[in-house]
Amino acid sequence: MEGIYLIIVMIITGGAIAFIGDKLGTKIGKKRLSIFGLRPRHTSMVVTVATGCLITGLSIGFMTLISQNVRTALFGMDELRATMDATLAELDDATENLFKAQTEFERANENLRMSKEEIVALKSEQEELRNESDRLKEGNERLESTNAELAALNENLSGTNANLEADNKKLGEFNVTLTSDNARLSSDNDKLSSDNDRLSADNSELEERNSRLREGLIAIREGDITLRAGEILASGIIKGGRNAEEISSDINALAEQATRSLIERFGGDEDNSVWIYQPELQHVIGEIESSGRDMVLRITAAGNLVRGEPVRSRLELYPNELIFKKNERIFSKTYEISEDVQPETALKDFLTEINRIAAEKGILTDPLTGSVGRMEGTQLYEVLDSLMDVKGKVQLTATARDETDSHGPLRLNIKVEKK
C-alpha cells in the first residue's frame, strides 16, 4: 500500500509542477522575457529544463521525507549490503549448527533408546529407594525432633556461656582487686607488726604508769588538782598535704610546747612531760594525711591531774577554715543605757552574743570557759568609758581585728555610736 501511495503522490506532484512550468514558459514566451541576458527562446528552454529538474528533485525529496524505505535505498545501501553479508554469514553458522544439532539429536535418540532400557532397571531401584526414603524420612523426623531439642539445649548453653563469661570477667576484676588487696594487706601486716612492737613497748609503759596511777589516786585524796579534764595544754594548726613523717614532727613539736608550758607553770619536774597514747597519735596522723587540708590540733588533759602525776593527754582534731576576714562586721546591736541597763550589763550581753555567733560560725571555744576571743584590758576599759559618757540609745558594732580561722582566738574592734 505504501508504494501505491508514493506513485500517486509522485504523479500528482509531477503533474502539478509540469502544469506550473508550462504556464510559466507560456507566459515568458508571450511576454518575451529574458533571464541572464538570454534570448526569449533560450529563456523558455531554461525554464522548461528547470521545471523538469524541479519535478525530479521534489519527487525524490518528498519520497525521501515520507518513506523510510526510500531513505534506506538512497543513503543506507552500503550499510544494508554489510548487514546482508553479516546475515548470510550468520545463516551459514546457523546451518552448520543445525547440522551439528541433527547429529546430536541422532546421538540423543540412541542414548534415549539405551535410557529406556535403563529406566526399567531403575524403576526397581526406585522402588527400593522409595522404601529407603520412607525409612530415611522417619529417621529425618526423629533427627529434626532431636535437632530441636539440641537447639533448645544450645540456646540454654549460650545463655549459660554468656553468664559464665560475665562471671569470668567479674572474677578477673575480683582477682585484680584481690591482688591489690593482698599487696595492701602485706603492707598493713608489716605495719601491724611494727605497731605490735610499739604497742608492746606502750603496754610496758602503761603498766608502769598504772602503778604510778594507783599511787596518784592515793595522792588525790591528799594532793591538789593542778589540771582539769579537757583543759587545753597546747593547740596549733597542722598543715595538710604532707607525708606522715612531717605531720608527726609537727605534732611532736606541739607536744614539746605543751611540756614546756607545764614546766613553766608548775616548775621543772620531769613528771610534767605530756604523754600521748601512740595508737591515738597514729590515727590522728592518718586522718590529717588522708584529708589533705589544714587541721586544728588540740592537746588537752585526759582527766583531772594532781601535782606530781604524769600528764596524760588526749588529741582533738578539727578542720581549719577561715571564719572572719579582717575588718569584717560580726555583730551590731542597739542598747538603751539607763538605770536598769548599766554599761557593764550592756557590754557583757554584747560580748556574750558575739561569743555565741563566733562559736556557731565555727571558731573553737575554750572547753572550760566556752569563750572564743580575747580583749585587751585597755580596750575593754575604753569601751566602758565610752558607754559611761552616753545616756539613752547607743549602738555597739563589733568587727574582726584580724583574719580569724577556726583555731582562733577572735580579737575584736568595738565601735560605740550615739543614736
Order of alpha helices (4+ residues) and beta strands (2+ residues): alpha-alpha-alpha-alpha-beta-beta-alpha-beta-alpha-beta-beta-beta-beta-beta-alpha-beta-alpha-beta-beta-beta
